[in-house]
């Protein structure tokens, strides 16, 4: 019998729990990717330093990891959540304190029972615990569990921000380089168009070319001049975006020495099974941690229906004579257990419980939505990869073809076998093909960055 009573006391001191059993919601996505050629077995994703091998890009990413304000806020949110978790954990233990007071008071003769003024003293010194709730029903532990899961969610949020930041810096960096290359190529084409315009001007002076041909050459030069200005505008915008991401002012000259073709061969990564996103993606892990937090909050709301028991006590000394404050006769103690049984609160506790359940259901939907969003991002990048490779190959062959067409058109024009309109059309075709090649290569690089980021890399 004594053992049973001891077990009952231990159970009461340990407390029970009304937190519902957690079950991970089933992901509402396909078991395999749509492309039948993909391998399900995926190696661990490499670190971003093994994917982005460009030294300049690596330096920019390191700057962003130190100075980016969004990442700084995300890290500070972790500290905030850790402090809140510490507060919740401290609620499980009694709080003690020491207090003391000394009072000296002169009683006037009119107020004194002996008819003359006296000096009255009173001293107190106490060591005790404040109102401490016995967590019999697990309410405090449920709140601690909720705070712990919110701390986990904040840590995953910071990882998600860092992954997104690495991808955004890489994308902005390659955009800036692409527009620099567009600016350079359009400059070269503009110089050639200027030479052609001067040649047509000399031929017109000799009566060998018409004013129409001169106007056509001038139109090409003006078109290229406008494209040079647009490329200059775009690369400045990309630089501004890059500066915002890294949190520092960047000198444009640091990018002028980097060739457009260098460092663009980003390695491809195997996606693995869609279910692996649950482990790889920190935003999904954060959504699940928030779901667990709301699940724990239901336990706290259920426990609020039961009586709460709090303990208050102290041990100390009190004496009307300060000299006898610490004598044996001045010692005293107090023990005050209190029981609070909620009876009528206008449905507040019922409403709080319903709110907790609704918040958990919302968290379930948000968790499933985060999985679907992740699945869609990976599927988009995978679906674009092979078409972009074919598009890039076709565009490269088109640039070679247009370059040869310009050479042939100029030779025939110099021999008087065709009009300048053929040369003009060939030069315009080459300009369009070169710009499309740069933009297609930028799309391919950006898509591989998006795939790496959407798989949870970084």
JOFEN-V695077 format. One record per residue. N is the residue number from 1. SS is DSSP state (~ for helix, > for strand, _ for the rest). PHI is phi as a letter, one per 40 degrees, with the letter a starting at -180 (none if undefined). BURIAL is I if it has 9 or more other C-alpha atoms within 8 Angstrom, else O. Layout:
# JOFEN-V695077
[[N & SS & PHI & BURIAL] [N & SS & PHI & BURIAL]]
This chain:
# JOFEN-V695077
[[1 & _ & none & O] [2 & ~ & c & O] [3 & ~ & c & O] [4 & ~ & c & O] [5 & ~ & c & O] [6 & ~ & c & O] [7 & ~ & c & O] [8 & ~ & c & O] [9 & ~ & c & O] [10 & ~ & c & O] [11 & ~ & c & I] [12 & ~ & c & I] [13 & ~ & c & I] [14 & ~ & c & O] [15 & _ & g & I] [16 & _ & c & I] [17 & _ & b & I] [18 & _ & b & I] [19 & _ & c & I] [20 & _ & c & O] [21 & _ & c & O] [22 & _ & c & O] [23 & _ & b & O] [24 & _ & c & O] [25 & _ & c & O] [26 & _ & c & O] [27 & _ & c & O] [28 & _ & c & O] [29 & _ & b & O] [30 & _ & c & O] [31 & _ & c & O] [32 & _ & b & O] [33 & _ & c & I] [34 & _ & c & O] [35 & _ & c & O] [36 & _ & c & O] [37 & _ & c & O] [38 & _ & c & O] [39 & _ & c & O] [40 & _ & c & O] [41 & _ & c & O] [42 & _ & b & I] [43 & _ & c & O] [44 & _ & d & O] [45 & _ & c & O] [46 & _ & c & O] [47 & _ & c & O] [48 & ~ & c & I] [49 & ~ & c & O] [50 & ~ & c & O] [51 & ~ & c & I] [52 & _ & c & I] [53 & _ & c & I] [54 & _ & c & O] [55 & ~ & d & O] [56 & ~ & c & O] [57 & ~ & c & I] [58 & ~ & c & I] [59 & ~ & c & O] [60 & ~ & c & I] [61 & ~ & c & I] [62 & ~ & c & O] [63 & ~ & c & I] [64 & ~ & c & I] [65 & ~ & c & I] [66 & ~ & c & O] [67 & ~ & b & I] [68 & _ & c & I] [69 & ~ & c & O] [70 & ~ & c & O] [71 & ~ & c & I] [72 & ~ & c & I] [73 & ~ & c & O] [74 & ~ & c & I] [75 & ~ & c & I] [76 & ~ & c & O] [77 & ~ & c & I] [78 & ~ & c & I] [79 & ~ & c & O] [80 & ~ & c & O] [81 & ~ & c & I] [82 & ~ & c & I] [83 & ~ & c & O] [84 & ~ & c & I] [85 & ~ & c & I] [86 & ~ & c & O] [87 & ~ & c & O] [88 & ~ & c & I] [89 & ~ & c & I] [90 & ~ & c & O] [91 & _ & c & O] [92 & _ & c & I] [93 & _ & b & O] [94 & _ & c & I] [95 & _ & b & O] [96 & > & b & O] [97 & > & a & O] [98 & > & b & O] [99 & > & b & O] [100 & > & a & O] [101 & > & a & O] [102 & > & b & I] [103 & > & b & O] [104 & > & b & O] [105 & > & b & O] [106 & > & c & O] [107 & > & c & I] [108 & _ & c & I] [109 & _ & c & I] [110 & _ & c & O] [111 & _ & c & O] [112 & _ & c & I] [113 & _ & c & O] [114 & _ & c & O] [115 & _ & g & O] [116 & _ & a & I] [117 & _ & c & I] [118 & > & b & I] [119 & > & b & O] [120 & > & b & I] [121 & > & b & I] [122 & > & a & I] [123 & > & b & I] [124 & > & b & I] [125 & > & a & I] [126 & > & b & I] [127 & > & b & I] [128 & > & a & I] [129 & > & b & I] [130 & > & c & I] [131 & > & d & I] [132 & > & b & I] [133 & > & c & I] [134 & > & c & I] [135 & _ & c & I] [136 & _ & c & I] [137 & _ & b & I] [138 & _ & g & I] [139 & ~ & c & I] [140 & ~ & c & I] [141 & ~ & c & I] [142 & ~ & c & I] [143 & ~ & c & I] [144 & ~ & c & I] [145 & ~ & c & I] [146 & ~ & c & I] [147 & ~ & c & I] [148 & ~ & c & I] [149 & ~ & c & I] [150 & ~ & c & I] [151 & ~ & c & I] [152 & ~ & c & I] [153 & ~ & c & I] [154 & ~ & c & I] [155 & ~ & c & I] [156 & ~ & c & I] [157 & ~ & c & I] [158 & ~ & c & I] [159 & ~ & c & I] [160 & ~ & c & I] [161 & ~ & c & I] [162 & ~ & c & I] [163 & ~ & c & I] [164 & ~ & c & I] [165 & ~ & c & I] [166 & ~ & d & I] [167 & ~ & c & I] [168 & ~ & c & I] [169 & ~ & c & I] [170 & ~ & c & I] [171 & ~ & c & I] [172 & ~ & c & I] [173 & ~ & c & I] [174 & ~ & c & I] [175 & ~ & c & I] [176 & ~ & c & I] [177 & ~ & c & I] [178 & ~ & c & I] [179 & ~ & c & I] [180 & ~ & c & I] [181 & ~ & c & I] [182 & ~ & d & I] [183 & ~ & c & I] [184 & ~ & c & O] [185 & ~ & c & I] [186 & ~ & c & I] [187 & ~ & c & I] [188 & ~ & c & O] [189 & ~ & c & I] [190 & ~ & c & I] [191 & ~ & c & O] [192 & ~ & c & O] [193 & ~ & c & I] [194 & ~ & c & I] [195 & ~ & c & O] [196 & ~ & c & I] [197 & ~ & c & I] [198 & ~ & c & O] [199 & ~ & c & O] [200 & ~ & c & I] [201 & ~ & c & I] [202 & ~ & c & O] [203 & ~ & c & I] [204 & ~ & c & I] [205 & ~ & c & O] [206 & _ & c & O] [207 & _ & g & O] [208 & _ & c & O] [209 & _ & a & I] [210 & _ & c & O] [211 & ~ & c & O] [212 & ~ & c & O] [213 & ~ & c & I] [214 & ~ & c & I] [215 & ~ & c & O] [216 & ~ & c & I] [217 & ~ & c & I] [218 & ~ & c & I] [219 & ~ & c & O] [220 & ~ & c & I] [221 & ~ & c & I] [222 & ~ & c & O] [223 & ~ & c & O] [224 & ~ & c & I] [225 & ~ & c & I] [226 & ~ & c & O] [227 & ~ & c & I] [228 & ~ & c & I] [229 & ~ & c & I] [230 & ~ & c & O] [231 & ~ & c & I] [232 & ~ & c & I] [233 & ~ & c & O] [234 & ~ & c & I] [235 & ~ & c & I] [236 & ~ & c & I] [237 & ~ & c & O] [238 & ~ & c & I] [239 & ~ & c & I] [240 & ~ & c & O] [241 & ~ & c & I] [242 & ~ & c & I] [243 & ~ & c & I] [244 & ~ & c & I] [245 & ~ & c & I] [246 & ~ & c & I] [247 & _ & g & I] [248 & _ & a & O] [249 & _ & c & O] [250 & _ & b & O] [251 & _ & c & O] [252 & _ & d & O] [253 & ~ & c & O] [254 & ~ & c & O] [255 & ~ & b & O] [256 & ~ & c & O] [257 & _ & c & O] [258 & _ & c & O] [259 & _ & c & O] [260 & _ & c & O] [261 & _ & c & O] [262 & _ & c & O] [263 & _ & g & O] [264 & _ & c & O] [265 & _ & c & O] [266 & _ & c & I] [267 & _ & c & O] [268 & _ & c & O] [269 & _ & b & O] [270 & _ & c & I] [271 & _ & c & I] [272 & _ & g & I] [273 & _ & c & I] [274 & ~ & d & I] [275 & ~ & c & O] [276 & ~ & c & O] [277 & ~ & c & I] [278 & ~ & c & I] [279 & ~ & c & I] [280 & ~ & c & I] [281 & _ & c & I] [282 & ~ & c & I] [283 & ~ & c & I] [284 & ~ & c & I] [285 & ~ & c & I] [286 & ~ & c & I] [287 & ~ & c & I] [288 & ~ & c & I] [289 & ~ & c & I] [290 & ~ & c & I] [291 & ~ & c & I] [292 & ~ & c & I] [293 & ~ & c & I] [294 & ~ & c & I] [295 & ~ & c & I] [296 & ~ & c & I] [297 & ~ & c & I] [298 & ~ & c & I] [299 & ~ & c & I] [300 & ~ & c & I] [301 & ~ & c & I] [302 & ~ & c & I] [303 & ~ & c & I] [304 & _ & c & I] [305 & _ & c & O] [306 & _ & c & I] [307 & _ & c & I] [308 & > & b & I] [309 & > & b & I] [310 & > & b & I] [311 & > & b & I] [312 & > & b & I] [313 & > & a & I] [314 & > & a & I] [315 & > & b & I] [316 & > & a & I] [317 & > & a & I] [318 & > & a & I] [319 & > & a & I] [320 & _ & c & I] [321 & _ & b & I] [322 & ~ & c & I] [323 & ~ & c & O] [324 & ~ & b & O] [325 & _ & c & I] [326 & _ & b & O] [327 & _ & c & O] [328 & ~ & c & O] [329 & ~ & c & O] [330 & ~ & c & I] [331 & > & c & I] [332 & > & a & O] [333 & > & a & O] [334 & > & a & O] [335 & > & b & O] [336 & > & b & O] [337 & > & c & O] [338 & > & b & O] [339 & > & b & O] [340 & > & b & O] [341 & _ & b & O] [342 & _ & c & O] [343 & _ & b & O] [344 & _ & b & O] [345 & _ & b & O] [346 & _ & g & O] [347 & _ & g & O] [348 & ~ & c & O] [349 & ~ & c & I] [350 & ~ & c & O] [351 & ~ & c & O] [352 & ~ & c & I] [353 & ~ & c & I] [354 & ~ & c & O] [355 & ~ & c & O] [356 & ~ & c & I] [357 & ~ & c & I] [358 & ~ & c & O] [359 & ~ & c & I] [360 & ~ & c & I] [361 & ~ & c & O] [362 & ~ & c & O] [363 & ~ & c & I] [364 & ~ & c & I] [365 & ~ & c & O] [366 & ~ & c & I] [367 & ~ & c & I] [368 & ~ & c & I] [369 & ~ & c & O] [370 & ~ & c & I] [371 & ~ & c & I] [372 & ~ & c & I] [373 & ~ & c & O] [374 & ~ & c & I] [375 & ~ & c & I] [376 & ~ & c & O] [377 & ~ & c & I] [378 & ~ & c & I] [379 & ~ & c & I] [380 & ~ & c & O] [381 & ~ & c & I] [382 & ~ & c & I] [383 & ~ & c & I] [384 & ~ & c & I] [385 & ~ & c & I] [386 & ~ & c & O] [387 & ~ & c & O] [388 & ~ & c & I] [389 & ~ & c & I] [390 & ~ & c & O] [391 & ~ & c & I] [392 & ~ & c & I] [393 & ~ & c & O] [394 & ~ & c & O] [395 & ~ & c & I] [396 & ~ & c & I] [397 & ~ & c & O] [398 & ~ & c & I] [399 & ~ & c & I] [400 & ~ & c & O] [401 & ~ & c & O] [402 & ~ & c & I] [403 & ~ & c & I] [404 & ~ & c & O] [405 & ~ & c & I] [406 & ~ & c & I] [407 & ~ & c & O] [408 & ~ & c & O] [409 & ~ & c & I] [410 & ~ & c & I] [411 & ~ & c & O] [412 & ~ & c & I] [413 & ~ & c & I] [414 & ~ & c & O] [415 & _ & c & O] [416 & _ & g & O] [417 & _ & c & O] [418 & _ & a & O] [419 & _ & c & O] [420 & ~ & c & O] [421 & ~ & d & O] [422 & ~ & c & I] [423 & ~ & c & I] [424 & ~ & c & I] [425 & ~ & c & O] [426 & ~ & c & I] [427 & ~ & c & I] [428 & ~ & c & I] [429 & ~ & c & I] [430 & ~ & c & I] [431 & ~ & c & I] [432 & ~ & c & O] [433 & ~ & c & I] [434 & ~ & c & I] [435 & ~ & c & I] [436 & ~ & c & I] [437 & ~ & c & I] [438 & ~ & c & I] [439 & ~ & c & I] [440 & ~ & c & I] [441 & ~ & c & I] [442 & ~ & c & I] [443 & ~ & c & I] [444 & ~ & c & I] [445 & ~ & c & I] [446 & ~ & c & I] [447 & ~ & c & I] [448 & ~ & c & I] [449 & ~ & c & I] [450 & ~ & c & I] [451 & ~ & c & I] [452 & ~ & c & I] [453 & ~ & c & I] [454 & ~ & c & I] [455 & _ & c & I] [456 & _ & g & I] [457 & _ & c & I] [458 & _ & h & I]]
